[in-house]
Amino acid sequence: MTDCESAFTQALNDPAEFWEAQAGRIAWYKSPQQILSKDSNGNDCWFVDGELNTAYLALDHHIEEGRGENIALIYDSPVTDTVRRYSFLELRDEVARFAGVLSSLGVGRGNRVVIYLPMIPEAAISMLACARIGAIHSVVFGGFAARELASRIDDAEPKVLLTASCGIELANVIAYKPLVEEALALASHEVDRRVILQRPLCEATLGKGDFDWNDLMADATSVDCVSLKSTDPLYILYTSGTTGKPKGVVRDNGGHAVAMRYSMHAIYDAAPGDVFWAASDVGWVVGHSFIVYAPLITGCTTILFEGKPVRTPDAGTFWRVLEEHRVNVFFTAPTAFRAIRKEDPDSELLVGKDLSQLRALFLAGERTDPPTYRWLCEILDVPVIDHWWQTETGWPISANPLGLGPSECKAGSAGLPMPGYDVQILDEDHVRLDVGVEGDVVVRLPLPPGCLPTVWGDYQRYVDGYLTQHPGYYHTGDGGHVDEEGYLFVMGRTDDVINVAGHRLSTGELEEVVAAHPAVAECAVIGIEDKEKGQIPVGILLLKDGLNISADELEREIVMHVRKDIGAFANLKRLMVVQRLPKTRSGKILRKVMRNIADGVPYDVPATIDDPLILDEIKHEMINNNIGLIAE
C-alpha cells in the first residue's frame, strides 16, 4: 500500500482512531476524549468534549513556539501599489486589539458579525478577532449587490457589520457605504452598529450608528483568546442552493481546525515556514480555508492579494507574485489560467522569472479542461494537481495528495478520494454503479471533520438538501464517475446550480431577477459551457404580448438588473427570446433538457411533455443565437 492507500483504508475502517491521531497535530486547551459521537439530531459529531480556540492556533501558538518574528501574512495590492508584511506577533497584536473593539461594541460568544470587506488585511484580522472571542463571523463577498447582502443580514442577524468605504476593481473605485445603506434598508433585521474602515481613495460620510475603524482601534484594549467547545460555530458562509435563498453553511471550531491542519500536511505537503498562496477571495470558502485558517494554523506565510491577478496590471501578475514572494505552493482556479493563456499563449511573460521555489500548482473551483491542464504541465516544471471540494466540505474531497506520496495525475480527473471521504457513484435507486458509469457523486456517512454539521437556523434544510436523496450518504449535487484505478471524474452539477469562474450561482436566484422585468412572462436560466469561465448563464425568455421593446433594450435592462441585484460577477449577458418553454404536464420547466441541447448532448423526449416539437424549436433558436456548442 502507498501512504495514501493506507491512510484511506484506516480512515474508512476506524475513523475515530484515524482522526484522533490527526487531532494530535493541533494544540487543544482540553484534548478530546470523545472522538466520534452523535448530537441531539442523531448526526455524527467530532471531538465533542474538546476545547480550543482557532485564533490561538493561528497566531498565539506560533509565538509561544518561537516563531513570532516569522512572516504570517503578506498583503500584495497592485491596485493600490502596496506590499505589506505582518509577522505572527504583529498580526496577533492587531487581531487582539480588534477583538477588543468588538467586545467594546457588545459582541461576545455566539453573536454574529457580518464582514463586507475587500481583500485587505482587515478582512483576515476581523475574521480572526471574531474567532478570538467566540463570535461567529459571516463574510459576504464584496462583489455581491445590496439585495444579496440584505438576505444574509436577515438570515445571520448580526450584532455588528464591518465594512470599508470602498473596494477597488482594476481602475474602478466601488463605494461600499451606499451598498451597505441600501442593504440595511432592504433587510428586516436592524444592525445598529457599523464599523467602517476609511480608505483614502473614497472616504465615506458616517452617520448615526457608524463608527470609524481607526478611531476605535486607537482606543482599543487587547483581549485574550477564550476557550470554546469544539462544536461551537466558527463561521457561517452562505452558498447558492437550488432556490433563491442562500444556505448558511456552518463550520465548527474543532473539526475544522483538525481538517485544516491535516489537509495542509497530507494534500499540499506544506510545513511551517512555507509560503502558501491561494489566489481567491475571503468571501468564498477557498479564502476562509486556504487564505486565512489552514496556512496560519500550520505556521505558513499566507498571501492576501487585492485585485484580479490576470489583469492587475497584466497577465504576468501571477508570475510576478510567485517570484517576488518565493511562493512554495500555489492554488487558484482554472479560469485564471485560461485567461492568461489567451493573453499570453506563448508564455512570454514567464521568460526570465525565477520560480525555483514553487513546488506545486493546485487547481480547483471548477473542472480543469484538458488543454489548459496540458499547457500548464508544459510551461511549469512542477506537479499540476486538479482537486475537488465544496463550500459544504471546507477541504478537498479528492486530490493527488503530495504529502502522502503523489500518484499519477490524470487530465480531466479530480484525483483520488481523500482519507475520510468514502466517495461512491449511485443511480437514482441508490444502487452503486460500475466503473466508468456516470451517476450521483455521494459520500458515505460519517463525513470527516471540517464538513458542515448543519445549515444555519434551518436543520431541516440541511437534511432535505444533503441527506435525503440518498439515505446514509451526503449528496454532493454533482455527477461523475470513477475509473478502474479509482480516480474520480466530476462532470458538473446535477441540480440547478451553475459554476461561473468558480463562483456558485443559483439559477433560481437569477430567474427571480429576470422574471421581475415587466416584459417577461416566463423565463429559465441555464448554464452552458464557456472556454474561459467554465460556465456562463443564459436567459431563455417568453415575453408578454403587446409590449413595445427592442431585443437590445430588453437585454440591456435585464443585464443591468442582474448586476444591481446580484453582482457583476454573475456574468449574465446572453438572452434568447422563444415562443414557448418546454415543460412537463405538471408545469415544470425542463431545464436539464435545454442544458443538454445547448451542450450538444443527445436528449430523449420526456414522456410527460405535451409537445415534443418545442424542443426542436428551442434547438434551432439556440443555433441561430450561437448559444452553446450545438451544431446541425
Secondary structure per residue as TSV (DSSP state, phi and psi in degrees):
chain	resnum	aa	ss	phi	psi
A	1	M	-	360.0	142.7
A	2	T	-	-76.0	168.9
A	3	D	H	-60.3	-37.7
A	4	C	H	-65.8	-45.2
A	5	E	H	-62.8	-40.5
A	6	S	H	-64.6	-45.0
A	7	A	H	-65.5	-41.0
A	8	F	H	-62.5	-44.6
A	9	T	H	-65.1	-42.8
A	10	Q	H	-64.0	-44.3
A	11	A	H	-65.6	-30.0
A	12	L	H	-75.4	-43.5
A	13	N	H	-82.9	-33.1
A	14	D	-	-143.7	74.0
A	15	P	H	-59.7	-35.3
A	16	A	H	-64.0	-45.4
A	17	E	H	-64.9	-42.3
A	18	F	H	-62.8	-48.4
A	19	W	H	-77.7	-20.5
A	20	E	H	-64.3	-39.7
A	21	A	H	-65.8	-39.9
A	22	Q	H	-69.7	-32.5
A	23	A	H	-63.8	-22.7
A	24	G	T	-69.6	-9.1
A	25	R	T	-78.4	-14.9
A	26	I	S	-115.2	160.6
A	27	A	-	-93.9	99.1
A	28	W	-	-82.1	148.9
A	29	Y	S	-71.7	-39.4
A	30	K	B	-137.5	112.3
A	31	S	-	-66.5	138.8
A	32	P	-	-74.4	143.4
A	33	Q	S	-106.0	-31.4
A	34	Q	-	-94.2	102.8
A	35	I	-	-80.4	-51.1
A	36	L	E	-129.9	120.6
A	37	S	E	-142.7	-170.5
A	38	K	E	-116.8	143.2
A	39	D	-	-91.2	-173.8
A	40	S	T	-65.2	-20.7
A	41	N	T	-91.2	-0.1
A	42	G	S	85.0	9.9
A	43	N	-	-84.6	152.5
A	44	D	E	-65.8	142.3
A	45	C	E	-140.9	131.8
A	46	W	E	-104.4	135.1
A	47	F	S	57.5	43.0
A	48	V	T	-60.6	-30.3
A	49	D	T	-100.6	8.3
A	50	G	-	-82.3	156.2
A	51	E	E	-133.6	142.1
A	52	L	E	-166.3	-179.9
A	53	N	-	-143.0	124.5
A	54	T	H	-66.3	-39.1
A	55	A	H	-65.8	-35.4
A	56	Y	I	-60.9	-45.3
A	57	L	I	-62.2	-37.6
A	58	A	I	-77.8	-24.7
A	59	L	I	-132.7	-67.7
A	60	D	I	-58.3	-39.8
A	61	H	H	-60.7	-40.0
A	62	H	H	-69.0	-34.6
A	63	I	H	-64.6	-43.6
A	64	E	H	-63.8	-28.2
A	65	E	T	-86.9	4.9
A	66	G	T	89.3	14.7
A	67	R	-	-107.4	21.0
A	68	G	T	-61.1	-31.7
A	69	E	T	-86.1	-8.5
A	70	N	S	-66.9	151.1
A	71	I	E	-75.6	124.4
A	72	A	E	-93.9	-42.5
A	73	L	E	-140.8	134.2
A	74	I	E	-114.4	120.9
A	75	Y	E	-96.9	116.0
A	76	D	E	-119.1	115.2
A	77	S	E	-131.3	90.5
A	78	P	T	-64.2	-23.3
A	79	V	T	-72.6	-20.7
A	80	T	T	-117.3	5.8
A	81	D	T	56.0	50.5
A	82	T	E	-130.4	135.5
A	83	V	E	-130.8	123.2
A	84	R	E	-133.3	138.3
A	85	R	E	-117.9	138.3
A	86	Y	E	-119.9	127.3
A	87	S	E	-74.5	167.9
A	88	F	H	-59.8	-37.3
A	89	L	H	-66.7	-45.5
A	90	E	H	-65.0	-42.2
A	91	L	H	-67.8	-38.9
A	92	R	H	-60.2	-42.4
A	93	D	H	-65.7	-41.0
A	94	E	H	-62.5	-43.8
A	95	V	H	-65.1	-44.5
A	96	A	H	-63.0	-38.6
A	97	R	H	-69.8	-41.3
A	98	F	H	-71.4	-29.2
A	99	A	H	-61.3	-35.8
A	100	G	H	-65.7	-37.2
A	101	V	H	-59.3	-48.7
A	102	L	H	-61.7	-41.2
A	103	S	H	-62.5	-38.0
A	104	S	H	-67.4	-21.8
A	105	L	T	-91.7	8.2
A	106	G	T	89.7	11.3
A	107	V	-	-85.4	131.0
A	108	G	-	-142.0	-166.5
A	109	R	T	-56.7	128.9
A	110	G	T	87.3	-16.6
A	111	N	-	-70.9	148.9
A	112	R	E	-97.8	147.0
A	113	V	E	-131.8	121.0
A	114	V	E	-89.4	132.0
A	115	I	E	-115.9	115.9
A	116	Y	E	-124.2	82.1
A	117	L	-	-132.3	152.8
A	118	P	-	-74.0	-175.5
A	119	M	S	-81.6	79.7
A	120	I	S	-130.9	160.8
A	121	P	H	-54.3	-33.9
A	122	E	H	-61.1	-23.1
A	123	A	H	-65.2	-50.1
A	124	A	H	-66.4	-39.5
A	125	I	H	-60.5	-43.3
A	126	S	H	-70.4	-35.9
A	127	M	H	-61.1	-48.5
A	128	L	H	-68.8	-31.9
A	129	A	H	-64.7	-40.8
A	130	C	H	-61.3	-46.0
A	131	A	H	-61.6	-33.2
A	132	R	H	-64.3	-35.0
A	133	I	H	-107.4	5.9
A	134	G	T	83.9	9.5
A	135	A	-	-76.2	157.3
A	136	I	E	-104.8	116.2
A	137	H	E	-92.7	151.3
A	138	S	E	-134.4	104.2
A	139	V	E	-84.9	130.6
A	140	V	-	-110.9	124.6
A	141	F	-	-52.7	130.7
A	142	G	T	-64.1	-13.8
A	143	G	T	-83.8	-7.8
A	144	F	-	-73.6	144.4
A	145	A	-	-80.8	175.5
A	146	A	H	-59.9	-40.6
A	147	R	H	-62.0	-40.3
A	148	E	H	-68.7	-38.9
A	149	L	H	-63.4	-42.0
A	150	A	H	-61.4	-41.2
A	151	S	H	-64.5	-34.2
A	152	R	H	-76.0	-34.4
A	153	I	H	-62.4	-44.5
A	154	D	H	-65.3	-34.4
A	155	D	H	-79.7	-42.5
A	156	A	H	-81.5	-26.2
A	157	E	-	51.6	62.7
A	158	P	-	-72.8	154.8
A	159	K	S	-85.4	-30.4
A	160	V	E	-139.1	146.8
A	161	L	E	-119.0	131.8
A	162	L	E	-109.5	131.1
A	163	T	E	-151.0	-179.4
A	164	A	E	-124.2	166.7
A	165	S	S	-69.9	-25.7
A	166	C	E	-164.7	163.2
A	167	G	E	-118.6	168.7
A	168	I	E	-130.4	124.0
A	169	E	E	-122.0	109.2
A	170	L	T	55.2	-117.8
A	171	A	T	-96.2	3.9
A	172	N	E	-98.5	135.0
A	173	V	E	-100.4	122.0
A	174	I	E	-105.3	112.0
A	175	A	E	-70.3	123.7
A	176	Y	S	-86.4	-32.5
A	177	K	H	-58.9	-44.7
A	178	P	H	-61.9	-35.5
A	179	L	H	-65.3	-42.7
A	180	V	H	-64.8	-44.2
A	181	E	H	-62.4	-39.4
A	182	E	H	-65.9	-41.6
A	183	A	H	-62.3	-42.7
A	184	L	H	-65.8	-32.8
A	185	A	H	-70.2	-33.5
A	186	L	H	-78.3	-30.4
A	187	A	-	-75.8	147.7
A	188	S	S	-80.7	-36.2
A	189	H	S	-76.1	132.2
A	190	E	-	-92.0	131.4
A	191	V	-	-113.4	104.6
A	192	D	-	-91.6	3.0
A	193	R	-	-133.0	119.4
A	194	R	E	-125.0	132.5
A	195	V	E	-109.4	122.6
A	196	I	E	-116.2	124.7
A	197	L	E	-87.9	116.2
A	198	Q	-	-79.6	125.2
A	199	R	B	-107.4	140.8
A	200	P	T	-58.9	-30.6
A	201	L	T	-71.3	-19.6
A	202	C	B	-164.4	98.1
A	203	E	-	-87.9	143.7
A	204	A	-	-97.7	151.1
A	205	T	-	-85.3	124.5
A	206	L	-	-89.8	142.6
A	207	G	-	-122.4	-163.5
A	208	K	T	-63.1	130.7
A	209	G	T	86.8	-4.7
A	210	D	E	-93.7	138.0
A	211	F	E	-124.9	138.9
A	212	D	E	-78.5	125.2
A	213	W	H	-55.0	-51.3
A	214	N	H	-69.2	-32.9
A	215	D	H	-63.6	-42.5
A	216	L	H	-66.2	-39.7
A	217	M	H	-67.2	-31.1
A	218	A	H	-64.5	-30.3
A	219	D	T	-105.0	7.9
A	220	A	-	-76.4	149.7
A	221	T	-	-110.0	129.3
A	222	S	-	-64.6	145.3
A	223	V	-	-125.4	154.1
A	224	D	-	-85.2	167.4
A	225	C	-	-69.8	145.0
A	226	V	-	-100.9	151.8
A	227	S	-	-82.8	128.0
A	228	L	E	-121.2	152.5
A	229	K	E	-68.6	149.1
A	230	S	T	-55.5	-35.1
A	231	T	T	-87.2	-3.6
A	232	D	S	-64.5	139.0
A	233	P	E	-66.2	138.6
A	234	L	E	-91.9	-46.4
A	235	Y	E	-155.3	165.6
A	236	I	E	-119.0	128.9
A	237	L	E	-128.1	122.3
A	238	Y	E	-86.0	138.5
A	239	T	E	-135.0	152.6
A	240	S	-	-72.6	139.0
A	241	G	-	-115.9	-167.3
A	242	T	S	-78.0	-13.4
A	243	T	S	-102.6	174.2
A	244	G	S	-71.9	-20.1
A	245	K	S	-83.4	123.4
A	246	P	-	-67.1	153.0
A	247	K	E	-99.4	131.9
A	248	G	E	-90.1	96.4
A	249	V	E	-70.4	126.5
A	250	V	E	-97.6	136.4
A	251	R	E	-119.9	131.0
A	252	D	E	-85.9	175.5
A	253	N	S	-84.4	-50.3
A	254	G	H	-70.6	-55.4
A	255	G	H	-60.4	-38.0
A	256	H	H	-62.9	-46.8
A	257	A	H	-62.3	-42.7
A	258	V	H	-63.5	-44.0
A	259	A	H	-65.4	-40.1
A	260	M	H	-62.3	-46.8
A	261	R	H	-66.0	-41.9
A	262	Y	H	-66.2	-42.4
A	263	S	H	-65.0	-37.5
A	264	M	H	-63.3	-37.5
A	265	H	H	-74.9	-54.4
A	266	A	H	-75.6	-42.8
A	267	I	T	-91.4	-49.7
A	268	Y	T	-94.7	-9.7
A	269	D	-	54.2	42.5
A	270	A	-	-103.1	143.0
A	271	A	-	-131.6	165.5
A	272	P	T	-52.4	134.4
A	273	G	T	96.8	-17.9
A	274	D	-	-70.7	154.6
A	275	V	E	-102.0	122.0
A	276	F	E	-120.1	128.1
A	277	W	E	-125.7	116.1
A	278	A	E	-106.3	110.6
A	279	A	-	-83.7	78.9
A	280	S	S	-140.9	-155.6
A	281	D	-	-132.8	145.1
A	282	V	T	-66.3	-11.8
A	283	G	T	-74.8	-11.0
A	284	W	S	-113.0	170.0
A	285	V	H	-65.9	-33.7
A	286	V	H	-58.6	-41.0
A	287	G	H	-65.4	-39.6
A	288	H	I	-63.7	-54.4
A	289	S	I	-73.4	-46.0
A	290	F	I	-121.1	8.9
A	291	I	I	-103.6	-44.6
A	292	V	I	-98.2	-65.4
A	293	Y	I	-79.0	-55.8
A	294	A	H	-62.1	-47.9
A	295	P	H	-61.7	-42.9
A	296	L	H	-70.6	-39.4
A	297	I	H	-60.5	-34.7
A	298	T	H	-77.4	-22.9
A	299	G	T	95.0	19.0
A	300	C	-	-85.3	164.9
A	301	T	E	-87.1	128.2
A	302	T	E	-110.9	147.9
A	303	I	E	-107.7	127.4
A	304	L	E	-110.0	110.6
A	305	F	E	-107.9	125.8
A	306	E	-	-103.1	115.1
A	307	G	S	136.0	178.8
A	308	K	-	-101.4	109.2
A	309	P	T	-56.6	-31.2
A	310	V	T	-71.0	-34.4
A	311	R	T	-119.7	18.1
A	312	T	S	-125.8	88.6
A	313	P	S	-92.3	-9.2
A	314	D	S	-153.8	-178.3
A	315	A	T	-69.5	-7.9
A	316	G	T	-90.9	4.2
A	317	T	H	-63.0	-39.9
A	318	F	H	-52.7	-51.2
A	319	W	H	-65.4	-36.7
A	320	R	H	-62.2	-47.0
A	321	V	H	-65.5	-42.6
A	322	L	H	-61.2	-41.1
A	323	E	H	-73.8	-49.0
A	324	E	H	-62.9	-38.3
A	325	H	T	-101.7	6.7
A	326	R	T	53.8	54.0
A	327	V	-	-70.5	133.6
A	328	N	S	-92.4	-40.5
A	329	V	E	-132.2	129.4
A	330	F	E	-120.7	139.7
A	331	F	E	-138.4	123.1
A	332	T	E	-153.5	-175.5
A	333	A	-	-97.8	148.8
A	334	P	H	-57.8	-29.9
A	335	T	H	-52.5	-42.4
A	336	A	H	-61.5	-42.8
A	337	F	H	-75.3	-27.3
A	338	R	H	-64.2	-39.5
A	339	A	H	-68.2	-40.3
A	340	I	H	-63.4	-43.5
A	341	R	H	-62.2	-36.5
A	342	K	H	-66.0	-42.0
A	343	E	H	-76.4	-32.8
A	344	D	-	-139.0	68.5
A	345	P	T	-62.4	-27.5
A	346	D	T	-96.3	8.2
A	347	S	-	56.6	37.1
A	348	E	G	-65.8	-30.7
A	349	L	G	-73.6	-11.8
A	350	L	G	-86.9	-18.7
A	351	V	T	-61.4	130.3
A	352	G	T	86.8	-7.0
A	353	K	-	-80.4	137.8
A	354	D	-	-95.9	99.5
A	355	L	-	-110.1	30.0
A	356	S	T	-63.9	-22.5
A	357	Q	T	-79.0	-18.3
A	358	L	-	-71.9	123.2
A	359	R	-	-101.4	-26.7
A	360	A	E	-162.3	150.0
A	361	L	E	-118.7	126.7
A	362	F	E	-112.1	139.6
A	363	L	E	-122.5	139.4
A	364	A	-	-162.3	175.7
A	365	G	S	104.0	-23.7
A	366	E	S	-167.9	166.5
A	367	R	-	-70.1	132.6
A	368	T	-	-82.6	122.6
A	369	D	-	-71.8	142.6
A	370	P	H	-53.9	-40.2
A	371	P	H	-60.6	-41.9
A	372	T	H	-66.0	-40.6
A	373	Y	H	-60.6	-47.2
A	374	R	H	-65.4	-37.6
A	375	W	H	-61.9	-43.5
A	376	L	H	-65.7	-39.1
A	377	C	H	-62.6	-33.4
A	378	E	H	-72.5	-39.0
A	379	I	H	-93.0	-16.4
A	380	L	-	-119.0	128.3
A	381	D	S	-90.8	51.9
A	382	V	S	-142.2	162.1
A	383	P	-	-61.2	133.3
A	384	V	E	-109.9	114.2
A	385	I	E	-121.0	117.6
A	386	D	E	-87.5	132.5
A	387	H	-	-140.8	165.8
A	388	W	B	-137.3	136.0
A	389	W	-	-163.8	-175.2
A	390	Q	-	-140.3	162.4
A	391	T	T	-53.0	-40.2
A	392	E	T	-66.0	-34.2
A	393	T	T	-87.6	-30.0
A	394	G	S	81.2	-16.2
A	395	W	S	-155.9	166.5
A	396	P	-	-62.6	136.5
A	397	I	S	-82.0	-39.9
A	398	S	E	-140.1	149.2
A	399	A	E	-170.1	-177.7
A	400	N	-	-109.5	99.0
A	401	P	-	-77.5	106.5
A	402	L	G	-62.8	-35.8
A	403	G	G	-75.3	-12.5
A	404	L	G	-110.3	14.9
A	405	G	-	90.9	101.1
A	406	P	-	-63.1	146.6
A	407	S	-	-102.0	178.6
A	408	E	-	-63.5	137.8
A	409	C	-	-89.3	139.0
A	410	K	-	-121.4	126.9
A	411	A	T	-60.5	132.0
A	412	G	T	90.1	-12.0
A	413	S	-	-98.5	148.2
A	414	A	-	-91.4	12.1
A	415	G	-	93.4	-159.8
A	416	L	E	-100.3	148.8
A	417	P	E	-58.2	138.5
A	418	M	-	-84.2	154.0
A	419	P	T	-51.8	129.9
A	420	G	T	104.7	-18.5
A	421	Y	-	-110.9	108.3
A	422	D	E	-90.8	85.6
A	423	V	E	-82.1	132.3
A	424	Q	E	-135.7	160.3
A	425	I	E	-114.4	118.0
A	426	L	E	-119.6	152.9
A	427	D	-	-90.7	-177.4
A	428	E	T	-67.3	-14.8
A	429	D	T	-98.7	14.4
A	430	H	S	70.9	19.0
A	431	V	-	-88.6	133.7
A	432	R	B	-70.6	131.5
A	433	L	-	-92.2	157.8
A	434	D	-	-74.2	167.2
A	435	V	T	-54.7	132.8
A	436	G	T	85.3	-8.1
A	437	V	-	-94.1	127.7
A	438	E	-	-82.5	139.0
A	439	G	E	-160.7	-159.2
A	440	D	E	-77.3	129.9
A	441	V	E	-84.9	119.4
A	442	V	E	-130.5	165.0
A	443	V	E	-125.9	123.6
A	444	R	E	-68.5	135.9
A	445	L	S	-71.3	149.8
A	446	P	S	-80.9	147.5
A	447	L	-	-69.5	150.4
A	448	P	-	-71.8	170.4
A	449	P	T	-55.6	150.7
A	450	G	T	96.5	-18.1
A	451	C	S	-81.8	161.1
A	452	L	-	-63.2	135.9
A	453	P	-	-91.4	-17.0
A	454	T	-	-171.5	174.6
A	455	V	B	-101.7	135.1
A	456	W	T	-55.4	122.8
A	457	G	T	68.9	8.9
A	458	D	-	-153.9	72.6
A	459	Y	H	-60.5	-35.9
A	460	Q	H	-65.0	-33.3
A	461	R	H	-66.3	-34.7
A	462	Y	H	-61.4	-47.9
A	463	V	I	-63.4	-49.0
A	464	D	I	-65.5	-37.3
A	465	G	I	-81.1	-26.9
A	466	Y	I	-125.6	-25.5
A	467	L	I	-116.1	-5.9
A	468	T	S	-92.5	-39.7
A	469	Q	S	-61.4	-37.5
A	470	H	S	-130.3	90.9
A	471	P	T	-54.1	135.1
A	472	G	T	88.3	-0.8
A	473	Y	E	-133.1	152.6
A	474	Y	E	-87.1	124.5
A	475	H	E	-92.5	116.3
A	476	T	E	-76.4	-23.1
A	477	G	E	84.0	2.2
A	478	D	E	-108.9	151.7
A	479	G	E	-106.5	153.2
A	480	G	E	177.5	-169.2
A	481	H	E	-151.1	168.0
A	482	V	E	-117.6	151.5
A	483	D	-	-96.5	-175.9
A	484	E	T	-65.7	-17.9
A	485	E	T	-98.8	4.4
A	486	G	-	90.6	4.1
A	487	Y	-	-72.7	139.2
A	488	L	E	-96.4	133.5
A	489	F	E	-118.4	111.8
A	490	V	E	-97.1	120.0
A	491	M	E	-100.5	-10.7
A	492	G	E	137.0	174.2
A	493	R	E	-70.4	145.1
A	494	T	S	-102.0	-3.0
A	495	D	S	-112.3	-169.2
A	496	D	S	-91.7	52.4
A	497	V	E	-124.5	134.9
A	498	I	E	-117.5	159.4
A	499	N	E	-118.8	104.1
A	500	V	E	-104.6	106.7
A	501	A	T	52.7	41.0
A	502	G	T	84.2	-0.9
A	503	H	E	-103.1	122.9
A	504	R	E	-78.4	132.1
A	505	L	E	-133.0	138.8
A	506	S	E	-83.7	126.5
A	507	T	H	-65.3	-30.5
A	508	G	H	-63.2	-37.3
A	509	E	H	-67.2	-42.8
A	510	L	H	-65.3	-41.8
A	511	E	H	-62.7	-34.7
A	512	E	H	-61.3	-39.9
A	513	V	H	-72.2	-44.4
A	514	V	H	-62.8	-44.3
A	515	A	H	-66.9	-18.6
A	516	A	T	-74.0	-13.3
A	517	H	S	-68.4	133.9
A	518	P	T	-62.9	-17.1
A	519	A	T	-87.8	-12.1
A	520	V	E	-93.7	123.5
A	521	A	E	-86.3	-47.0
A	522	E	E	-147.6	159.8
A	523	C	E	-156.5	160.7
A	524	A	E	-138.8	142.1
A	525	V	E	-116.7	128.0
A	526	I	E	-125.8	158.9
A	527	G	E	-100.6	133.6
A	528	I	E	-120.7	158.9
A	529	E	E	-65.6	143.4
A	530	D	E	-139.8	134.4
A	531	K	T	-63.4	-33.1
A	532	E	T	-93.8	-44.0
A	533	K	T	-102.2	3.7
A	534	G	E	83.7	-61.3
A	535	Q	E	-140.4	152.1
A	536	I	E	-134.9	149.7
A	537	P	E	-81.6	143.9
A	538	V	E	-128.2	130.8
A	539	G	E	-94.2	128.7
A	540	I	E	-111.8	117.2
A	541	L	E	-117.1	143.4
A	542	L	E	-114.3	120.4
A	543	L	E	-94.6	155.2
A	544	K	-	-71.5	152.2
A	545	D	T	-74.4	150.4
A	546	G	T	77.3	14.1
A	547	L	-	-96.6	140.7
A	548	N	-	-105.2	88.6
A	549	I	-	-147.5	134.7
A	550	S	-	-77.9	159.1
A	551	A	H	-62.0	-40.6
A	552	D	H	-64.6	-42.3
A	553	E	H	-66.3	-42.3
A	554	L	H	-60.1	-47.7
A	555	E	H	-61.4	-43.7
A	556	R	H	-61.0	-43.3
A	557	E	H	-68.6	-42.2
A	558	I	H	-69.0	-42.0
A	559	V	H	-59.0	-41.3
A	560	M	H	-63.2	-42.2
A	561	H	H	-64.3	-39.8
A	562	V	H	-65.6	-42.5
A	563	R	H	-60.9	-39.0
A	564	K	H	-73.9	-42.1
A	565	D	H	-88.2	-27.2
A	566	I	T	-118.1	-49.7
A	567	G	-	139.8	155.4
A	568	A	G	-63.9	-29.0
A	569	F	G	-63.9	-16.6
A	570	A	G	-62.4	-29.5
A	571	N	-	62.5	31.9
A	572	L	-	-80.8	107.2
A	573	K	-	-130.6	-7.2
A	574	R	E	-115.1	126.6
A	575	L	E	-130.2	148.5
A	576	M	E	-140.4	126.8
A	577	V	E	-94.1	130.9
A	578	V	-	-125.9	167.1
A	579	Q	S	-83.9	-29.4
A	580	R	-	-148.3	155.2
A	581	L	-	-106.7	137.2
A	582	P	-	-71.1	130.5
A	583	K	B	-137.6	159.4
A	584	T	B	-77.8	170.9
A	585	R	T	-65.8	-21.5
A	586	S	T	-84.5	-3.1
A	587	G	S	99.1	3.7
A	588	K	-	-80.6	128.4
A	589	I	B	-70.8	135.2
A	590	L	-	-87.6	73.4
A	591	R	H	-66.9	-39.5
A	592	K	H	-62.0	-40.1
A	593	V	H	-63.6	-42.1
A	594	M	H	-66.9	-34.6
A	595	R	H	-62.0	-44.0
A	596	N	H	-62.7	-40.0
A	597	I	H	-60.8	-47.7
A	598	A	H	-62.8	-34.1
A	599	D	T	-91.0	3.1
A	600	G	T	75.9	19.3
A	601	V	-	-87.9	133.3
A	602	P	-	-58.2	143.3
A	603	Y	-	-132.5	147.7
A	604	D	-	-95.0	147.8
A	605	V	-	-75.5	118.1
A	606	P	-	-60.3	141.4
A	607	A	T	-64.6	-20.4
A	608	T	T	-94.4	0.5
A	609	I	B	-82.5	139.3
A	610	D	S	-71.8	-41.0
A	611	D	-	-137.7	98.2
A	612	P	T	-61.2	-22.1
A	613	L	H	-62.6	-23.9
A	614	I	H	-62.4	-30.4
A	615	L	H	-67.5	-37.8
A	616	D	H	-66.7	-36.3
A	617	E	H	-64.0	-44.0
A	618	I	H	-61.3	-42.9
A	619	K	H	-59.1	-47.2
A	620	H	H	-66.5	-36.0
A	621	E	H	-63.0	-41.0
A	622	M	H	-65.5	-39.7
A	623	I	H	-62.9	-46.8
A	624	N	H	-62.8	-31.3
A	625	N	T	-92.8	3.3
A	626	N	T	56.4	44.8
A	627	I	-	-101.8	127.8
A	628	G	T	80.1	-164.7
A	629	L	T	-104.2	13.6
A	630	I	-	-72.0	153.4
A	631	A	-	-151.2	155.1
A	632	E	-	-66.1	360.0
